[in-house]
Amino acid sequence: MKMKMKISLVIHGPEVIDSGETKIVLEKLSCLGEVKAELGGTMGKTAVIDAGLEGIIDTGRHLKPSVCIESFFETADLICLLNRGKTLETGKIFGAKVAARLKDPEKKPLVQIESPGCSCGKLIPLNKKAESFIEKLSETLRVPAENPLIFHNPVSIETCEKTGITRIIREISGVLQGENIFVNGIVIGKASSSKIRIISEKGFITAIEGGEIKEHGLEKLHNYEKRDPVDLAGAWIKSGDIRRSSPSRPDVREQNSSAVKSYFISGDRAGSIIPGKVVLIDHEAEKSYELSAGAELVVTVGDDTTAIAGDVLYRLGIPIIGITDGDCDNVTCEPKTFSGSIILRLEPGNDDIVGMRIKKELLKGQNSAVFEDLLAFKEEVLKLAEPSIEAVFKY
C-alpha cells in the first residue's frame, strides 16, 4: 500500500484566513496527502478562532514562519507557506525573506502559495526541490506558477568617515503612503512614501527616511528614561495594520471563567468578593495570548494596545481595564471589547504614567499578580487614575 504524502502547511497572517482561502487550500491539499497545518507567527491566532479552525490549525507554538518551516523539514515530504500580501510583490518579498532565513533551504521541497483566491495569486517555488511539485500543485489549487524573487537584504551598515559613527539602516518594502510603521509592535511613525528606510545609531532610532517619526512611539520603544537600545537588524518590523481584514464571526469563549466574573468587574454585583489573577499588557499587544494565560482580568496600557489586546481578549472571554489617552493610530479593524470591561480615557500623555504607577504601586513592580478581590483592584485603579480621567467607558 502506497504511503500518503505528508504535507505541512505554514500559514502566515490573518488575512489569508479571514478571506476563506486557508480553508479552501486545506481541503484541496488533503486530496494530495495528509496535511498538518500550523500558524507561523502570532497575529493570525485571532483569525483562526474567528474562522472556527482551532481544531485544524495548530496555534500553540508561536514560532516564526522560518522556524516553523525548519521544524517541518524533519517530518514532512512537502512544506507549503500560505500567505496573502498586500500585493503580489510584497507577498513575494515576504517569501524570499523567509527562505533566506532557513539554515538548510534545500532540505525539503518548499512552495509558497501566495494569495490563492486572488486573480494575481501565484505558486512560487522557494527552493530547487520544490520545482517537481509545482505542476501538480498548480493543477490541484488552480493557481499558476511564478518564479521567486532574489532575496535582497534590507539591512545595511554605514560608517560616517568624519564622525566614525556607525549607522544601521533597515529598508521596508511594500509600504503604502499613510501606513503606520511598527517596530516590535509599537507604532514609531507614519509613511509619507513607498520607500522607507529606518536609521539607528548605537541602538537608537534617529530617523525615518520617507516617513514621519512619532516621538511618543520612540519613547515607548526605548522604554522612556531607561533608554533601552533596540537591535534594528533583528527587530520585528511591518507597515500597515495589525489586521487588515475583518473577521467573519468573532466568537466569545463562553466557557472561560471570566465570562462569569465580568459581572463583578463591572460592579453590577457590588459586595461580592471574587479573587483572580490580573495581568498587565503594556504596549505588547502582539503577545496578548501568551501574556494573558490564566488571567481573570487584564490591564491594557495605551490606545492601540487596548484596541488590539481587547479584541484578542474578547475571544478569550477576559475583561479589561483599558488605560488610554486618545492617541490612537487605528491599527486594527472594528475591535471588540468583552462585556464587563471598562476603558479610561485620560488627559493626553497620562496613559503611560498611570500604567507605570499601576505596575509599581498595585502590582509591586511585576507584570501580573493574584488579588483576593478583583472589584477592589478595579476601584484602586480608578482612584489612582482619577486626577487625569476625562471619560470612563463601560462595556
C-alpha positions in Angstrom: 0.0 0.0 0.0 1.4 3.4 -1.0 2.0 5.8 1.8 0.2 9.1 1.7 2.5 12.1 1.1 2.9 14.2 4.3 2.2 17.9 3.6 2.9 20.6 6.1 1.2 24.0 5.7 2.6 27.0 7.4 0.0 29.8 7.5 1.1 33.4 7.9 -1.1 36.3 8.9 -4.8 36.8 9.5 -5.8 38.0 6.0 -5.4 34.6 4.3 -7.6 33.1 7.0 -10.2 35.9 7.0 -10.6 35.6 3.3 -11.5 32.0 3.4 -8.5 31.0 1.3 -7.0 28.9 4.1 -10.0 26.6 4.4 -10.1 26.0 0.7 -6.4 25.3 0.4 -6.6 22.8 3.3 -9.4 21.0 1.5 -7.6 20.9 -1.8 -4.2 19.8 -0.3 -5.9 17.0 1.5 -6.6 15.4 -1.9 -2.8 15.1 -2.3 -1.9 13.7 1.0 -2.0 14.0 4.8 -2.0 17.7 5.8 -0.7 19.2 9.0 -1.3 23.0 9.4 0.3 25.4 11.8 0.2 29.1 12.3 3.5 30.9 11.7 3.7 34.0 13.9 1.1 35.2 16.4 -1.2 37.7 14.9 -3.2 35.2 12.9 -4.4 33.3 16.0 -7.5 35.5 16.4 -8.4 34.9 12.8 -8.1 31.1 13.4 -10.5 31.4 16.3 -12.9 33.5 14.3 -12.9 31.0 11.4 -13.5 28.1 13.7 -10.3 26.4 12.6 -8.7 25.8 16.1 -9.1 22.1 15.8 -7.4 22.1 12.4 -4.6 24.7 12.6 -2.1 24.4 15.4 -1.7 27.8 17.1 0.2 26.7 20.2 3.9 27.2 19.4 4.0 30.8 18.3 7.0 30.2 16.0 8.3 32.5 13.3 7.4 31.1 9.8 11.1 30.2 9.1 11.4 28.3 12.4 8.1 26.6 11.8 9.2 25.5 8.3 12.5 24.2 9.7 10.7 22.1 12.3 8.5 20.6 9.4 11.7 19.8 7.4 12.1 16.9 9.9 8.7 15.2 9.3 7.1 16.4 6.1 7.6 15.4 2.4 6.4 18.8 1.2 6.1 22.2 3.0 3.9 25.0 1.8 3.9 28.6 3.0 0.5 30.2 2.7 0.3 34.0 2.6 -1.8 36.9 1.4 0.4 40.0 1.0 -0.9 43.5 0.3 0.2 43.0 -3.3 1.8 40.1 -5.2 5.1 41.9 -5.0 5.0 42.3 -1.2 4.0 38.6 -0.9 7.0 37.5 -3.0 9.3 39.7 -0.9 8.0 38.1 2.2 8.5 34.6 0.8 12.1 35.4 -0.2 12.8 36.8 3.3 11.5 33.6 4.9 13.5 31.4 2.6 16.7 33.4 3.2 16.4 32.8 6.9 16.5 29.0 6.6 19.7 27.2 7.7 19.3 24.4 5.1 16.9 25.8 2.5 17.1 22.7 0.2 16.4 20.1 2.8 12.8 19.5 1.7 10.6 20.9 -1.1 9.2 24.3 -0.1 6.5 26.1 -2.1 4.8 29.5 -1.3 1.1 29.7 -2.0 0.5 33.4 -2.4 -3.0 34.9 -2.4 -4.6 31.8 -4.0 -8.1 33.3 -4.0 -7.0 36.4 -6.0 -6.6 36.8 -9.7 -2.9 37.6 -9.0 -2.4 34.5 -6.9 0.8 32.5 -7.6 2.7 29.4 -6.7 6.3 30.2 -6.0 9.0 27.5 -5.6 11.2 28.7 -2.8 13.9 26.1 -3.5 15.0 23.7 -6.3 13.4 20.7 -4.7 10.0 22.3 -5.0 10.1 22.5 -8.8 9.0 18.9 -9.3 5.8 19.6 -7.2 4.7 22.8 -8.9 2.8 21.3 -11.8 0.7 19.0 -9.6 0.1 21.8 -7.0 -0.9 24.2 -9.7 -3.4 21.8 -11.2 -4.9 21.0 -7.7 -5.1 24.5 -6.4 -5.7 26.1 -9.8 -3.1 28.7 -9.2 -0.3 29.5 -11.8 3.4 29.3 -11.0 5.7 32.2 -10.7 9.5 32.5 -10.4 10.8 33.5 -6.9 12.4 36.8 -6.2 16.1 37.0 -5.5 16.4 37.9 -1.8 17.6 41.5 -1.1 19.0 42.0 2.4 17.0 45.0 3.8 19.7 45.7 6.4 22.9 47.7 5.6 25.6 49.2 7.8 27.3 52.6 7.1 30.1 54.3 8.9 30.5 58.1 8.7 34.1 58.9 7.7 34.0 62.2 9.6 32.5 61.1 12.9 33.2 57.4 12.8 29.6 56.7 13.9 28.1 53.5 12.6 24.5 53.6 11.4 22.3 50.6 10.8 19.8 51.1 8.0 16.7 48.9 7.6 14.6 49.2 4.4 10.9 48.3 4.4 9.3 47.0 1.3 5.7 47.2 0.1 4.8 50.2 2.1 1.7 52.3 1.2 1.6 56.0 1.8 -0.1 56.9 5.1 0.5 53.5 6.7 1.7 53.1 10.3 5.3 51.8 10.7 5.7 49.3 13.5 8.9 48.3 15.3 8.5 45.4 17.8 4.7 46.0 17.9 4.9 49.8 18.6 3.9 52.4 16.1 7.0 54.7 15.7 5.9 56.6 12.6 3.8 57.1 9.5 4.9 56.5 5.9 4.9 59.5 3.5 6.4 57.5 0.7 6.5 53.9 -0.6 10.2 53.7 0.1 11.1 53.7 3.8 14.5 53.5 5.5 14.7 53.4 9.3 18.1 54.5 10.6 19.6 53.8 14.0 22.8 54.8 15.8 24.1 52.9 18.8 20.8 51.1 19.1 18.6 54.2 19.0 16.4 55.1 16.0 17.3 58.6 14.8 15.4 59.0 11.5 12.8 57.5 9.2 13.6 58.4 5.6 10.3 58.5 3.6 8.3 58.8 6.8 7.4 60.9 9.8 8.6 59.9 13.3 6.1 59.5 16.1 8.2 60.7 19.0 6.0 59.2 21.7 6.3 55.8 19.9 10.1 56.0 20.0 9.9 56.8 23.7 7.9 53.7 24.3 10.2 51.6 22.1 13.2 52.7 24.0 11.5 52.3 27.4 11.4 56.0 28.3 14.0 57.2 30.7 15.6 53.7 30.8 16.7 54.3 27.2 16.9 50.6 26.2 18.6 50.1 22.8 16.9 48.2 20.0 18.5 45.7 17.6 17.1 47.2 14.4 18.6 44.5 12.3 16.7 41.8 14.1 13.6 43.7 15.1 10.1 42.8 14.0 9.1 45.5 11.5 6.0 45.9 9.5 3.8 48.6 7.9 0.0 48.9 7.7 -2.5 47.5 10.2 -2.0 44.6 12.6 -5.1 43.0 11.0 -6.2 44.5 7.6 -9.2 42.3 7.1 -12.4 42.0 9.1 -13.4 38.7 10.8 -16.3 36.7 9.6 -17.7 35.8 13.0 -15.8 36.9 16.2 -17.0 34.5 18.9 -16.5 34.6 22.6 -15.3 31.5 24.5 -18.3 31.2 26.9 -16.6 28.6 28.9 -13.9 31.0 30.2 -14.5 31.6 33.9 -14.1 35.3 33.3 -17.4 35.3 31.4 -19.0 34.9 34.8 -16.6 37.2 36.7 -17.0 40.1 34.3 -20.2 41.0 36.1 -18.2 41.6 39.2 -15.6 43.7 37.4 -18.3 45.9 36.0 -19.6 46.5 39.6 -23.0 45.1 38.9 -22.6 42.7 41.9 -21.1 45.0 44.4 -20.4 43.4 47.7 -19.2 40.1 46.2 -15.6 39.2 46.6 -14.0 37.5 43.6 -10.3 36.6 43.6 -8.3 36.2 40.4 -5.1 36.9 38.5 -4.5 40.3 37.0 -2.1 40.7 34.1 -0.6 43.9 32.7 -0.1 44.3 29.0 1.8 47.5 28.3 2.5 48.1 24.6 2.9 44.4 23.9 -0.4 43.7 22.3 1.1 41.2 19.8 1.8 38.9 22.8 -1.7 39.1 24.3 -2.3 35.3 24.0 0.8 34.3 25.8 0.7 37.1 28.4 -2.9 36.6 29.4 -2.6 32.9 30.2 -4.5 32.2 33.4 -5.8 35.8 33.7 -9.2 36.8 35.0 -8.6 40.4 34.3 -6.1 42.3 32.1 -5.0 45.9 32.4 -4.0 47.3 29.0 -1.9 50.4 28.6 -2.0 52.6 25.5 -4.8 53.2 22.9 -3.6 50.8 20.3 -2.6 48.2 22.9 -6.1 48.5 24.4 -7.7 48.1 20.9 -5.6 45.1 19.8 -5.4 43.3 23.1 -9.0 44.0 24.0 -10.0 42.5 20.6 -8.0 39.4 21.3 -9.2 39.0 24.9 -12.8 39.4 23.7 -12.4 36.0 22.0 -11.0 34.5 25.2 -13.7 35.9 27.4 -11.4 38.1 29.5 -12.5 41.6 30.6 -10.0 44.5 30.5 -9.3 47.8 32.2 -8.0 49.9 29.4 -5.8 52.9 30.1 -5.9 55.3 27.1 -5.4 58.9 26.3 -7.0 59.3 22.9 -3.7 58.8 21.0 -4.9 56.0 18.7 -3.3 55.0 15.4 -6.3 52.8 14.3 -4.2 49.7 13.8 -7.0 47.1 13.7 -10.4 46.8 12.1 -13.5 47.2 14.3 -12.0 45.9 17.6 -14.3 44.2 20.1 -14.3 44.6 23.9 -15.6 41.9 26.3 -18.6 42.6 28.5 -17.7 43.9 31.9 -14.6 45.8 30.7 -14.0 49.5 31.4 -11.8 51.8 29.4 -10.5 55.0 30.9 -9.6 57.9 28.7 -7.1 60.1 30.4 -5.7 63.6 29.7 -3.2 63.4 26.8 0.2 61.9 27.8 -1.1 60.3 31.0 -1.8 56.7 29.9 1.9 55.6 30.2 2.3 57.5 33.5 -0.8 55.8 35.1 0.3 52.5 33.6 3.7 52.7 35.3 2.0 53.6 38.6 -0.3 50.6 38.4 2.7 48.3 37.8 4.7 49.9 40.6 2.1 50.6 43.3 -0.6 47.9 42.7 1.4 45.1 41.0 4.5 45.6 43.1 6.7 46.0 40.0 5.5 42.8 38.4 3.5 42.2 35.2 1.0 40.1 37.0 -0.4 39.4 40.5 -3.2 37.5 42.2 -5.7 39.5 44.1 -8.3 38.4 46.6 -10.8 40.9 45.3 -10.9 42.0 41.7 -13.6 44.6 42.2 -11.4 46.2 44.9 -8.5 46.2 42.5 -10.6 48.0 39.9 -11.5 50.6 42.5 -7.8 51.1 43.3 -7.1 51.7 39.6 -9.9 54.2 39.3 -8.7 56.0 42.4 -5.1 56.1 41.1 -6.2 57.4 37.7 -8.9 59.8 38.9 -7.0 63.1 38.7 -6.4 62.7 35.0 -9.6 60.9 33.9 -11.6 62.6 31.1 -14.1 59.8 30.4 -15.0 56.3 31.5 -16.5 53.8 29.0 -18.2 50.7 30.4 -19.0 47.6 28.3 
